[in-house]
Amino acid sequence: MASPLQFAYRTQTAIGVFDAAPVYEALPGFVKPQGNLRCCVYSPCGRYFAYATNDGISVVDASVGHVLTSLPLPMVYEISFSPGGTYMSTWERPAKDENGDATKNVKVWRTIEDVPEGQEKQPLGRFVYKNMSGWNLQYTADEKFCARLVTNEVQFYNSNDLSAPWNRLRAEGVTDFAIAPGKSQNVAVFIPERKGQPAAVKVYNVPQFSSPISQKTFFKGDKVQLKWNALGTNLIVLAQTEVDKSNKSYYGETNMYLLSANGSFDARITLDKEGPIHDVSWSPNSKEFGVVYGYMPAKTTIFNHRAVPTHSFPLGPRNTIIFSPTGRFALVAGFGNLAGQIDVYDLEKDNRKVTTIESGNPSVCQWSPDSRYIMTATTSPRLRVDNGVKLWHVGGGIVYNEDFNELYNVMWRPAAADALPAGDPLHPVPAPHPSALKYLGTVKTPSKPVGAYRPPGARGSSTPLHFKREDEGGAAHTVSNGVPQIGPNGFGRPRNQVPGAESTRPAGIPGAIAADGGDLSKAAAKNKKKRNKKAKEGEGNATDAPGSEGGLAPPPREYGNGSPAEGRSPERRNQGQGHSSQHRSQSRNNFNGRNRSNTHRARSQSRPGHFGQSAQQQQQQQQQPQGGSPLGGGDGAMTPAQSANAKKIRSLQKKIRAIEDLEMRHAGGEKLEDTQVKKIATKPSVMKELEALEREQ
């Protein structure tokens, strides 16, 4: 009988090994260690399980849980195995010896070794590596050779003898490398841009390092991810820059390339949706791979080994794609700052969707080795609440749940395909564990989402297109980089640029009209033309005025800073010139009102030189501007009737702009009130009235 599925976990106080379906119980022979637990890991072959504590390292038989060997290494923080589990590497915190030199903190051991009594186990090799990432040796699939990266070269060793390098791959400026799985024994190295030269990825066959068998050069590559397929015949290069020079993203720019190991094919993979590449993953069959890309809602596409798209899944807020170990299923999920939904697709049944799992906010998502279950877990320190492990059947139901105080790590035990039971993963559906039924009892039934606030006038109507995501029927999102973007329904606004980047918008005076006039309506363009014509006529009149080149006439009054007329329109300034003296005279002499006495009236009639004029004659004199003709008798002046018409024109133009705004909202699918619909219906009469007033002027 095949051994049951198994997973291991590490919490703040314990490390456990748990047999999953169908027994759901702790491994009987495993004794949980206590204390300060730093790490735990399975070997890729699944035979061994190792963990590190303050006392040292223990290697356990994963099938029964018995301790096979121990190493007295109290300061180990990372453990790694070779593909077959023959060799084990450890990483200790960097330190210095008595002479001030760095100690060799990376040690390679033979996992199981017979040591004579009274002697301590000695490592096969020791190295110095300060960083906690990329410290481990990379092995070929047959464990014959291993390699590590040093300055300007990749050093290769015989796995049995790590005292001196067996061969060296010289590559000036190399920063990353990856040994291919499978039997090909190829190695890919990455050299970033340097001194104006493009970045390059070169593939060599071990140990023939004289010339590459395949290579690809490209710009915009500060760092890369090198992803080999399971057979080692094709390589995906995911290149990323630190800074996006087009100012479209805070996180740099991503590009993807595909190379064949024998040099027969290389190409840049073109994607049909703008935005970053969120995830890329090879299928276990090595014939296809999946990519999640584009601005949210992202697009997920399956490509064949020649970078030809074969199928695209529906758009959605997703950023992760993981193929099942058998290659039959693929899960497309949205983790991190997304909602945690997992879509499961059956690739052998026309890529149909099997189910959608609401997983919450997991930080770990893994397929079981038999492709029958999906493990999700929320771990610390990303989230220190709601930590726990959940097992879901591929059909969508939850089968097991366990909560932990602080869960740091969880992983499936690897298993070979021939050691797994055969059958359809979808049938039969397993019975859920009592912990799953208890969990379902505590989950609240999701109520109808409240949604965003909507004003009373918009309630009961469909959401306008410009408020919808692309996967909900809205317009596709495009980054404008400073150029105004107007959607198909007339809505849209330019997105802000990255702070600190140079603006691509032309600088202008705040409040000023654009030099090209912008998108003016017919009435606004006509009014602008009239204003320009009047301004030109005013300049001509000022040049031809009698006092423009000298004379005794006082200069015309100018309105500068501090003037009461500052900030007024030209019409109100003209009115102020013509009527200011009249208002002051009326308030002083009270001609329009009742005289205080008959004496005042008699005195006015007895002085023909000054007071002998009638009130009407004096008012006509006072209405004349200073140094000018009566109101309406000269160029540039405006009669009261013209001033009233100008006010009506401005009011009608404002009403037309409001009607056009309502029409735009109505075209976007927004439901309008009855009064707003009636207002739109008055547009022809308003336009007709406006044209009549403009003709009178």
C-alpha positions as CSV (number, residue, x, y, z in Angstrom):
1,M,0.0,0.0,0.0
2,A,1.3,3.4,-0.9
3,S,2.4,5.7,2.0
4,P,-0.1,8.4,2.8
5,L,0.4,12.0,1.9
6,Q,2.5,13.9,4.5
7,F,3.3,17.5,5.3
8,A,5.5,19.2,7.9
9,Y,5.1,22.5,9.7
10,R,7.1,24.8,12.0
11,T,5.6,27.0,14.6
12,Q,7.0,29.2,17.3
13,T,7.4,26.4,19.8
14,A,7.3,23.1,17.8
15,I,8.0,21.2,14.6
16,G,5.5,18.6,13.5
17,V,5.2,15.9,10.8
18,F,1.6,15.1,9.9
19,D,0.1,12.3,7.8
20,A,-2.6,13.7,5.7
21,A,-5.3,11.8,3.7
22,P,-6.6,9.4,4.5
23,V,-5.5,9.1,8.2
24,Y,-5.1,12.8,9.3
25,E,-2.8,12.1,12.3
26,A,0.7,13.0,13.5
27,L,3.5,10.7,12.3
28,P,3.7,8.1,15.2
29,G,7.4,7.7,15.4
30,F,8.3,11.4,15.2
31,V,9.1,13.2,18.5
32,K,8.4,16.9,18.3
33,P,11.4,19.0,19.1
34,Q,11.0,21.9,21.5
35,G,12.9,25.2,22.0
36,N,14.3,27.7,19.5
37,L,13.5,26.1,16.1
38,R,15.1,27.8,13.1
39,C,14.3,25.8,10.0
40,C,13.1,22.5,8.6
41,V,13.1,21.0,5.1
42,Y,12.4,17.8,3.2
43,S,15.0,16.4,0.7
44,P,13.8,16.6,-2.9
45,C,13.6,12.8,-3.1
46,G,11.3,12.7,0.0
47,R,13.4,10.3,2.0
48,Y,14.8,12.6,4.6
49,F,13.5,15.4,6.8
50,A,15.9,17.7,8.6
51,Y,15.5,20.5,11.2
52,A,17.8,22.8,13.1
53,T,17.6,23.8,16.8
54,N,20.0,25.4,19.3
55,D,21.4,21.9,20.0
56,G,22.2,21.1,16.4
57,I,20.8,19.5,13.2
58,S,18.8,16.3,13.2
59,V,18.1,14.2,10.0
60,V,14.9,12.1,10.2
61,D,13.6,9.2,8.2
62,A,10.5,10.8,6.7
63,S,8.6,7.4,6.5
64,V,8.8,6.5,10.2
65,G,10.1,9.6,12.0
66,H,13.2,8.1,13.5
67,V,16.4,10.2,13.8
68,L,19.1,8.9,11.5
69,T,21.9,11.2,12.3
70,S,22.7,14.4,14.2
71,L,25.3,17.2,13.8
72,P,26.4,19.5,16.7
73,L,26.0,22.7,14.8
74,P,24.1,25.2,17.1
75,M,24.2,28.2,14.8
76,V,22.6,26.8,11.6
77,Y,19.8,28.9,10.0
78,E,19.4,27.2,6.6
79,I,19.5,23.6,5.4
80,S,19.5,22.3,1.8
81,F,19.7,18.8,0.1
82,S,21.0,17.7,-3.2
83,P,18.4,16.3,-5.7
84,G,18.9,12.7,-4.6
85,G,19.4,13.5,-0.9
86,T,23.0,12.3,-0.9
87,Y,24.5,15.6,0.2
88,M,23.3,18.2,2.7
89,S,24.5,21.8,2.9
90,T,24.2,24.1,5.9
91,W,24.5,27.9,6.3
92,E,25.5,29.5,9.6
93,R,25.5,33.1,10.6
94,P,28.7,34.9,9.4
95,A,31.3,35.4,12.1
96,K,35.0,36.1,12.5
97,D,37.8,34.1,14.0
98,E,40.5,35.2,16.4
99,N,42.5,36.7,13.6
100,G,39.6,38.8,12.4
101,D,39.1,36.7,9.2
102,A,35.6,35.5,8.2
103,T,34.8,32.0,9.2
104,K,33.7,29.5,6.5
105,N,30.0,29.4,7.3
106,V,28.8,27.2,4.4
107,K,29.5,23.5,5.0
108,V,28.7,20.5,2.8
109,W,28.1,17.1,4.4
110,R,27.3,13.6,3.2
111,T,23.8,13.0,4.6
112,I,24.3,9.4,5.7
113,E,27.9,8.3,6.5
114,D,29.4,5.6,8.6
115,V,31.8,7.3,11.1
116,P,34.1,5.2,13.3
117,E,33.4,5.4,17.0
118,G,35.2,8.2,18.8
119,Q,35.5,10.4,15.7
120,E,33.4,13.4,14.6
121,K,31.7,13.7,11.2
122,Q,33.7,16.0,9.0
123,P,32.3,18.2,6.2
124,L,33.2,17.5,2.5
125,G,33.9,21.2,1.9
126,R,33.7,24.6,3.5
127,F,33.1,28.0,1.9
128,V,32.5,31.6,2.9
129,Y,29.2,33.2,1.9
130,K,27.7,36.2,3.7
131,N,24.3,36.5,2.0
132,M,21.4,34.3,3.1
133,S,20.1,34.1,-0.5
134,G,21.9,32.1,-3.2
135,W,24.3,30.5,-0.8
136,N,23.5,26.8,-1.7
137,L,25.5,24.8,-4.2
138,Q,23.7,23.8,-7.3
139,Y,23.9,20.1,-8.4
140,T,23.4,18.3,-11.6
141,A,20.5,15.8,-11.8
142,D,22.8,12.9,-11.3
143,E,24.7,14.6,-8.5
144,K,28.0,14.1,-10.3
145,F,28.9,17.8,-10.3
146,C,28.0,20.8,-8.2
147,A,28.8,24.5,-8.8
148,R,28.9,27.8,-6.9
149,L,29.2,31.5,-8.0
150,V,32.2,33.6,-7.2
151,T,33.5,36.9,-8.7
152,N,33.5,36.7,-12.6
153,E,33.3,32.9,-12.7
154,V,31.3,29.8,-11.9
155,Q,33.3,27.1,-10.1
156,F,32.5,23.5,-10.7
157,Y,33.4,20.7,-8.3
158,N,33.2,16.9,-8.2
159,S,30.6,16.3,-5.6
160,N,32.8,13.8,-3.8
161,D,35.8,16.2,-3.6
162,L,35.2,19.8,-2.8
163,S,38.8,20.7,-1.8
164,A,39.5,22.3,-5.2
165,P,37.5,23.3,-8.3
166,W,37.3,20.7,-11.0
167,N,36.6,23.3,-13.7
168,R,35.8,27.0,-14.1
169,L,33.4,28.9,-16.3
170,R,34.8,32.4,-16.8
171,A,32.2,35.1,-17.5
172,E,33.1,38.7,-16.8
173,G,30.5,40.3,-14.6
174,V,28.4,37.2,-14.1
175,T,25.8,37.7,-11.4
176,D,23.5,34.6,-11.6
177,F,23.5,31.1,-13.0
178,A,21.2,28.0,-13.1
179,I,22.0,24.4,-13.8
180,A,19.4,22.6,-15.9
181,P,17.5,19.7,-14.5
182,G,17.3,16.4,-16.4
183,K,20.1,14.6,-18.2
184,S,21.3,17.5,-20.4
185,Q,23.8,18.9,-17.9
186,N,23.6,22.4,-19.2
187,V,24.2,25.6,-17.3
188,A,22.9,29.1,-18.0
189,V,24.7,32.3,-16.8
190,F,23.5,35.9,-16.8
191,I,25.7,38.9,-17.4
192,P,23.9,42.3,-16.9
193,E,24.4,45.4,-18.9
194,R,27.9,46.8,-18.6
195,K,29.7,49.8,-20.3
196,G,27.0,50.2,-22.9
197,Q,27.0,46.6,-23.8
198,P,23.6,44.7,-23.7
199,A,22.8,42.1,-21.0
200,A,23.3,38.5,-22.1
201,V,22.2,35.0,-21.1
202,K,24.5,32.3,-22.3
203,V,23.9,28.5,-22.1
204,Y,26.9,26.1,-21.9
205,N,27.2,22.4,-21.8
206,V,29.2,21.0,-18.9
207,P,32.2,20.9,-19.1
208,Q,32.6,22.5,-22.6
209,F,33.0,26.1,-21.6
210,S,34.9,27.4,-24.6
211,S,31.8,28.7,-26.5
212,P,28.1,28.9,-25.6
213,I,25.6,26.5,-27.4
214,S,22.8,29.1,-27.1
215,Q,22.7,32.8,-26.1
216,K,20.4,35.8,-26.1
217,T,21.4,39.5,-25.7
218,F,18.9,42.2,-24.7
219,F,18.7,45.6,-23.0
220,K,16.6,46.5,-20.0
221,G,17.9,43.7,-17.8
222,D,19.3,44.6,-14.4
223,K,18.3,41.2,-12.9
224,V,16.7,38.0,-14.2
225,Q,15.0,34.8,-13.2
226,L,16.2,31.8,-15.0
227,K,13.5,29.1,-15.3
228,W,14.3,25.7,-16.9
229,N,11.7,23.2,-17.9
230,A,11.7,19.8,-16.2
231,L,13.7,18.2,-19.1
232,G,16.3,21.0,-19.3
233,T,15.6,21.6,-23.0
234,N,14.1,25.1,-22.8
235,L,14.9,28.2,-20.7
236,I,12.6,31.1,-19.8
237,V,14.4,34.4,-19.0
238,L,12.3,36.9,-17.0
239,A,14.3,40.1,-17.1
240,Q,13.5,43.1,-14.9
241,T,14.8,46.6,-14.6
242,E,15.1,48.6,-11.3
243,V,13.6,51.7,-12.8
244,D,10.9,52.1,-15.5
245,K,12.1,55.0,-17.7
246,S,8.7,55.5,-19.2
247,N,7.3,56.3,-15.7
248,K,4.5,53.8,-16.0
249,S,5.4,51.6,-13.0
250,Y,7.1,52.0,-9.6
251,Y,8.6,48.5,-9.8
252,G,10.5,48.7,-13.0
253,E,9.9,47.1,-16.4
254,T,9.7,43.3,-17.1
255,N,10.4,41.4,-20.3
256,M,10.4,37.7,-21.1
257,Y,12.6,35.6,-23.5
258,L,12.6,32.0,-24.5
259,L,15.8,30.0,-25.4
260,S,16.2,26.4,-26.5
261,A,19.2,24.6,-24.9
262,N,20.6,23.5,-28.3
263,G,20.5,27.0,-29.9
264,S,17.8,26.2,-32.5
265,F,15.3,28.8,-31.1
266,D,15.3,32.0,-29.2
267,A,12.7,34.8,-29.1
268,R,11.2,37.6,-27.1
269,I,7.7,36.6,-25.9
270,T,5.3,39.4,-27.0
271,L,2.3,39.9,-24.7
272,D,-1.0,41.5,-25.9
273,K,-1.8,43.3,-22.7
274,E,0.2,46.2,-21.3
275,G,1.6,46.0,-17.8
276,P,4.0,44.0,-15.7
277,I,4.5,40.2,-15.8
278,H,3.2,38.9,-12.4
279,D,4.2,35.2,-12.7
280,V,5.4,32.6,-15.1
281,S,5.6,28.8,-14.6
282,W,6.5,25.7,-16.6
283,S,4.1,22.7,-16.9
284,P,5.6,19.4,-15.6
285,N,5.3,18.0,-19.2
286,S,7.9,20.6,-20.3
287,K,5.8,21.4,-23.4
288,E,3.9,24.5,-22.3
289,F,4.1,27.3,-19.8
290,G,1.7,29.8,-18.3
291,V,2.1,33.6,-17.9
292,V,0.1,36.0,-15.8
293,Y,0.6,39.6,-17.1
294,G,-0.9,43.0,-17.5
295,Y,-2.5,45.7,-15.4
296,M,-5.3,44.5,-13.2
297,P,-7.5,42.7,-14.1
298,A,-4.6,40.6,-15.4
299,K,-4.6,38.2,-18.2
300,T,-3.4,34.5,-18.0
301,T,-2.3,32.7,-21.2
302,I,-0.9,29.3,-21.9
303,F,2.0,29.1,-24.5
304,N,3.6,26.1,-26.1
305,H,7.4,25.5,-26.1
306,R,7.7,27.7,-29.2
307,A,6.1,30.7,-27.5
308,V,2.9,30.4,-29.4
309,P,-0.3,31.2,-27.3
310,T,-2.7,28.2,-27.2
311,H,-5.3,29.4,-24.7
312,S,-6.2,32.4,-22.6
313,F,-8.2,32.3,-19.4
314,P,-10.8,35.0,-18.5
315,L,-9.5,38.3,-17.2
316,G,-9.4,38.7,-13.4
317,P,-7.5,40.0,-10.4
318,R,-4.9,37.2,-10.5
319,N,-1.1,37.2,-10.0
320,T,-0.1,33.5,-9.6
321,I,-0.2,30.4,-11.8
322,I,0.8,26.9,-10.5
323,F,0.6,23.6,-12.5
324,S,-0.3,20.4,-10.7
325,P,2.6,17.8,-10.5
326,T,0.8,15.6,-13.0
327,G,0.2,18.5,-15.4
328,R,-3.5,18.0,-15.7
329,F,-4.6,21.0,-13.6
330,A,-3.6,24.6,-13.3
331,L,-4.6,27.0,-10.6
332,V,-4.7,30.7,-11.3
333,A,-4.9,32.7,-8.1
334,G,-4.7,36.3,-6.7
335,F,-2.6,36.5,-3.5
336,G,-0.8,39.3,-1.6
337,N,-3.0,42.4,-1.8
338,L,-5.7,40.6,-3.8
339,A,-8.7,38.7,-2.5
340,G,-7.2,35.2,-2.4
341,Q,-9.5,33.6,-5.0
342,I,-8.2,30.4,-6.6
343,D,-9.5,29.2,-10.0
344,V,-8.8,25.6,-10.9
345,Y,-8.8,24.6,-14.5
346,D,-8.7,21.1,-16.1
347,L,-6.3,21.4,-19.0
348,E,-7.2,17.9,-20.3
349,K,-10.9,18.7,-20.6
350,D,-10.9,21.8,-22.9
351,N,-9.4,24.0,-20.2
352,R,-12.7,24.2,-18.4
353,K,-13.0,25.7,-14.9
354,V,-13.4,23.1,-12.2
355,T,-14.1,25.4,-9.3
356,T,-13.3,28.7,-7.6
357,I,-11.9,28.5,-4.0
358,E,-12.3,31.4,-1.6
359,S,-9.0,30.8,0.3
360,G,-8.9,34.0,2.4
361,N,-5.4,35.5,2.7
362,P,-2.9,32.7,2.4
363,S,0.8,33.2,2.0
364,V,1.5,29.5,1.0
365,C,-0.2,27.6,-1.8
366,Q,1.0,24.2,-2.9
367,W,-0.3,21.2,-4.9
368,S,-0.1,17.8,-3.2
369,P,2.2,15.3,-5.1
370,D,-0.8,13.3,-6.4
371,S,-2.6,16.5,-7.7
372,R,-5.6,15.7,-5.6
373,Y,-5.3,18.3,-2.9
374,I,-4.3,22.0,-2.6
375,M,-2.7,23.2,0.6
376,T,-3.1,26.9,1.6
377,A,-1.6,28.4,4.7
378,T,-1.4,31.8,6.4
379,T,2.1,32.2,8.0
380,S,4.0,34.6,10.1
381,P,5.6,37.1,10.0
382,R,3.5,38.3,7.0
383,L,0.3,37.8,9.1
384,R,0.4,37.0,12.8
385,V,-3.3,36.4,13.0
386,D,-5.5,33.6,11.6
387,N,-2.4,31.4,11.1
388,G,-3.3,27.9,10.1
389,V,-3.3,25.1,7.4
390,K,-6.2,24.2,5.1
391,L,-6.4,21.3,2.7
392,W,-8.9,21.6,-0.2
393,H,-10.0,18.9,-2.6
394,V,-9.3,19.8,-6.3
395,G,-13.1,19.8,-6.7
396,G,-13.4,22.8,-4.4
397,G,-14.4,21.4,-1.0
398,I,-12.4,21.8,2.2
399,V,-11.3,18.5,3.7
400,Y,-9.0,19.5,6.6
401,N,-8.3,22.6,8.8
402,E,-5.9,23.2,11.7
403,D,-5.2,26.5,13.4
404,F,-1.9,27.5,14.9
405,N,-0.7,30.3,17.2
406,E,2.2,31.4,15.0
407,L,3.0,29.3,11.9
408,Y,6.3,30.0,10.2
409,N,6.6,27.3,7.6
410,V,4.6,24.4,6.0
411,M,5.4,22.1,3.1
412,W,4.4,18.8,1.4
413,R,6.6,15.8,1.5
414,P,7.9,15.3,-2.1
415,A,7.0,11.9,-3.7
416,A,7.9,10.2,-7.0
417,A,5.1,9.8,-9.5
418,D,5.4,6.0,-9.6
419,A,4.9,5.9,-5.8
420,L,1.5,7.6,-5.9
421,P,-1.9,5.9,-6.4
422,A,-3.5,6.1,-9.8
423,G,-7.0,7.2,-10.5
424,D,-9.0,10.3,-11.3
425,P,-8.2,13.1,-8.8
426,L,-11.8,14.4,-9.1
427,H,-13.5,11.2,-8.2
428,P,-14.4,10.0,-5.7
429,V,-14.7,13.1,-3.6
430,P,-13.2,12.4,-0.1
431,A,-15.2,12.8,3.1
432,P,-14.2,15.9,5.0
433,H,-12.4,15.6,8.3
434,P,-14.3,16.7,11.4
435,S,-12.0,19.8,11.7
436,A,-13.3,20.8,8.2
437,L,-16.9,20.5,9.3
438,K,-16.2,22.5,12.4
439,Y,-14.6,25.2,10.3
440,L,-17.5,25.3,7.9
441,G,-19.8,25.8,10.9
442,T,-17.9,28.9,12.0
443,V,-17.8,30.5,8.5
444,K,-20.5,33.1,8.2
445,T,-22.7,32.9,5.1
446,P,-21.5,35.7,2.8
447,S,-24.1,38.4,2.7
448,K,-24.9,40.6,-0.3
449,P,-22.0,43.0,-0.7
450,V,-23.0,46.5,0.2
451,G,-20.7,48.1,-2.4
452,A,-19.7,51.7,-2.7
453,Y,-21.9,54.6,-1.8
454,R,-24.2,55.8,-4.6
455,P,-26.1,59.1,-4.5
456,P,-29.9,58.9,-4.6
457,G,-30.1,59.9,-8.3
458,A,-27.8,56.9,-9.3
459,R,-29.5,54.2,-7.2
460,G,-31.4,51.5,-9.0
461,S,-29.4,51.9,-12.2
462,S,-26.5,50.0,-13.8
463,T,-23.0,51.1,-13.0
464,P,-21.5,53.4,-15.7
465,L,-18.9,51.8,-17.9
466,H,-16.1,54.1,-16.7
467,F,-16.5,52.7,-13.1
468,K,-16.2,49.1,-14.1
469,R,-13.1,46.8,-14.4
470,E,-12.1,45.4,-17.7
471,D,-13.3,41.9,-16.8
472,E,-16.7,43.4,-15.8
473,G,-17.3,45.0,-19.2
474,G,-15.5,48.3,-18.7
475,A,-12.9,49.9,-20.9
476,A,-9.4,48.5,-21.0
477,H,-6.9,50.3,-18.8
478,T,-4.0,52.0,-20.5
479,V,-1.2,54.1,-19.0
480,S,-1.1,57.5,-20.6
481,N,2.1,58.9,-19.2
482,G,0.7,62.4,-19.0
483,V,-1.5,62.3,-22.1
484,P,-5.2,62.7,-21.3
485,Q,-7.1,59.5,-21.8
486,I,-10.7,59.7,-22.8
487,G,-12.7,56.5,-22.7
488,P,-15.1,55.3,-25.4
489,N,-18.0,56.8,-23.4
490,G,-16.4,60.2,-23.0
491,F,-15.0,59.7,-19.6
492,G,-11.5,59.4,-18.3
493,R,-8.7,61.4,-16.8
494,P,-4.9,61.3,-17.0
495,R,-3.2,59.2,-14.4
496,N,-0.6,60.8,-12.2
497,Q,3.0,60.2,-13.0
498,V,5.6,58.7,-10.7
499,P,6.6,61.3,-8.1
500,G,10.0,62.8,-8.9
501,A,9.8,62.0,-12.6
502,E,10.0,64.7,-15.2
503,S,6.6,65.9,-16.4
504,T,5.7,65.3,-20.0
505,R,3.0,68.0,-19.9
506,P,3.8,71.5,-21.3
507,A,4.1,74.1,-18.6
508,G,1.5,76.9,-18.7
509,I,0.1,79.8,-16.8
510,P,-2.5,78.7,-14.2
511,G,-6.0,79.8,-15.3
512,A,-4.9,80.8,-18.8
513,I,-6.6,79.6,-21.9
514,A,-4.6,77.0,-23.8
515,A,-2.6,78.3,-26.8
516,D,-4.4,76.0,-29.2
517,G,-7.8,77.0,-27.8
518,G,-8.5,73.5,-26.5
519,D,-11.7,71.7,-27.3
520,L,-14.1,74.7,-27.4
521,S,-17.8,74.4,-28.2
522,K,-19.3,76.3,-31.2
523,A,-20.6,79.1,-29.1
524,A,-17.4,79.5,-27.1
525,A,-15.3,79.6,-30.2
526,K,-17.6,82.3,-31.7
527,N,-17.3,84.4,-28.5
528,K,-13.6,84.0,-28.4
529,K,-13.4,85.3,-32.0
530,K,-15.5,88.4,-31.1
531,R,-13.3,89.1,-28.1
532,N,-10.2,89.0,-30.2
533,K,-11.9,91.3,-32.8
534,K,-12.9,93.9,-30.1
535,A,-9.4,93.8,-28.6
536,K,-7.9,94.6,-32.0
537,E,-10.4,97.5,-32.5
538,G,-9.6,98.8,-29.0
539,E,-5.9,98.9,-29.9
540,G,-6.6,100.9,-33.1
541,N,-8.8,103.4,-31.2
542,A,-6.1,103.9,-28.6
543,T,-3.6,104.7,-31.3
544,D,-5.9,107.2,-33.0
545,A,-7.0,109.0,-29.8
546,P,-6.3,112.8,-29.7
547,G,-4.3,112.5,-26.5
548,S,-2.2,109.6,-27.5
549,E,0.7,111.6,-28.8
550,G,0.6,114.7,-26.5
551,G,-1.8,117.6,-25.8
552,L,-3.6,119.0,-22.8
553,A,-6.2,116.3,-22.4
554,P,-5.7,114.3,-19.3
555,P,-4.4,110.7,-19.9
556,P,-7.0,108.0,-19.7
557,R,-7.5,106.4,-16.3
558,E,-5.5,103.2,-15.8
559,Y,-6.5,100.4,-13.5
560,G,-3.4,99.1,-11.7
561,N,-2.8,97.2,-8.5
562,G,-4.9,98.5,-5.7
563,S,-7.5,100.0,-8.0
564,P,-11.2,99.4,-7.0
565,A,-11.8,98.1,-10.6
566,E,-9.0,95.5,-10.4
567,G,-10.4,92.0,-11.1
568,R,-13.5,93.3,-12.9
569,S,-14.6,92.4,-16.4
570,P,-14.1,95.1,-19.1
571,E,-17.9,95.7,-19.2
572,R,-18.0,96.5,-15.5
573,R,-15.0,98.7,-15.7
574,N,-16.7,100.8,-18.5
575,Q,-19.9,101.0,-16.4
576,G,-17.8,102.1,-13.4
577,Q,-16.2,104.9,-15.5
578,G,-19.5,106.2,-16.8
579,H,-21.6,106.0,-13.6
580,S,-19.3,106.6,-10.7
581,S,-19.6,110.3,-10.7
582,Q,-23.3,110.1,-11.3
583,H,-23.8,107.9,-8.2
584,R,-21.7,110.2,-6.0
585,S,-23.5,113.3,-7.3
586,Q,-26.9,111.7,-6.7
587,S,-26.1,110.8,-3.2
588,R,-24.6,114.3,-2.5
589,N,-27.3,116.5,-4.2
590,N,-30.2,114.1,-4.0
591,F,-31.6,115.2,-7.4
592,N,-33.8,112.1,-7.8
593,G,-35.3,112.5,-4.3
594,R,-37.3,115.2,-2.6
595,N,-35.6,118.5,-1.9
596,R,-35.2,119.3,1.7
597,S,-36.7,122.8,1.4
598,N,-38.1,125.4,-1.0
599,T,-35.1,127.5,-0.4
600,H,-32.8,124.9,-1.9
601,R,-35.1,124.7,-5.0
602,A,-35.1,128.5,-5.4
603,R,-31.3,128.7,-5.1
604,S,-30.9,126.1,-7.8
605,Q,-33.1,128.0,-10.2
606,S,-31.5,131.5,-9.5
607,R,-28.0,130.5,-10.5
608,P,-27.9,129.8,-14.2
609,G,-24.1,129.5,-14.2
610,H,-24.0,126.5,-12.0
611,F,-27.2,125.6,-10.4
612,G,-29.5,127.1,-13.1
613,Q,-29.4,123.9,-15.1
614,S,-32.1,121.4,-14.6
615,A,-31.4,118.1,-12.9
616,Q,-31.8,116.3,-16.2
617,Q,-29.1,118.4,-17.9
618,Q,-26.7,117.9,-15.0
619,Q,-27.2,114.1,-15.1
620,Q,-26.4,114.1,-18.8
621,Q,-23.2,115.9,-18.1
622,Q,-22.2,113.6,-15.3
623,Q,-22.9,110.5,-17.4
624,Q,-20.1,111.5,-19.8
625,P,-16.8,109.7,-19.0
626,Q,-13.8,111.7,-18.0
627,G,-12.2,113.0,-21.1
628,G,-14.6,111.2,-23.4
629,S,-18.0,111.3,-25.1
630,P,-21.4,110.3,-23.5
631,L,-21.9,106.6,-22.9
632,G,-22.5,104.7,-26.1
633,G,-21.2,107.4,-28.3
634,G,-17.6,106.2,-28.7
635,D,-15.8,103.0,-29.6
636,G,-15.1,100.4,-26.8
637,A,-18.0,101.7,-24.7
638,M,-21.1,99.6,-24.0
639,T,-24.7,100.7,-23.5
640,P,-26.9,99.4,-20.7
641,A,-28.8,97.3,-23.3
642,Q,-25.5,95.7,-24.5
643,S,-24.4,95.0,-21.0
644,A,-27.6,93.2,-20.2
645,N,-27.3,91.1,-23.4
646,A,-23.7,90.2,-22.4
647,K,-25.0,88.9,-19.1
648,K,-27.7,86.9,-20.8
649,I,-25.2,85.4,-23.2
650,R,-23.0,84.3,-20.3
651,S,-25.9,82.8,-18.5
652,L,-27.1,80.9,-21.7
653,Q,-23.5,79.6,-22.3
654,K,-23.4,78.3,-18.7
655,K,-26.7,76.6,-19.2
656,I,-25.5,74.9,-22.4
657,R,-22.4,73.6,-20.7
658,A,-24.5,72.1,-18.0
659,I,-26.8,70.4,-20.6
660,E,-23.7,69.0,-22.4
661,D,-22.5,67.5,-19.2
662,L,-25.8,65.9,-18.6
663,E,-25.8,64.5,-22.1
664,M,-22.3,63.0,-21.5
665,R,-23.4,61.4,-18.3
666,H,-26.5,60.0,-20.0
667,A,-24.3,58.5,-22.8
668,G,-22.2,56.8,-20.2
669,G,-25.2,54.8,-19.0
670,E,-26.0,56.9,-16.0
671,K,-29.7,57.2,-15.1
672,L,-30.9,60.8,-15.0
673,E,-33.8,62.3,-13.0
674,D,-36.9,63.6,-14.8
675,T,-35.8,67.2,-14.3
676,Q,-32.5,66.5,-15.8
677,V,-34.1,64.9,-18.9
678,K,-36.4,67.9,-19.3
679,K,-33.3,70.2,-19.0
680,I,-31.7,68.3,-21.9
681,A,-34.8,68.8,-24.0
682,T,-34.5,72.6,-23.7
683,K,-31.2,72.7,-25.5
684,P,-32.5,73.6,-29.0
685,S,-34.5,76.6,-27.6
686,V,-31.5,77.8,-25.5
687,M,-29.2,77.6,-28.5
688,K,-31.7,79.5,-30.6
689,E,-31.9,82.2,-28.0
690,L,-28.2,82.4,-27.7
691,E,-27.7,82.8,-31.5
692,A,-30.3,85.6,-31.6
693,L,-28.5,87.5,-28.8
694,E,-25.1,87.1,-30.5
695,R,-26.6,88.5,-33.8
696,E,-27.8,91.6,-32.0
697,Q,-24.3,92.3,-30.8
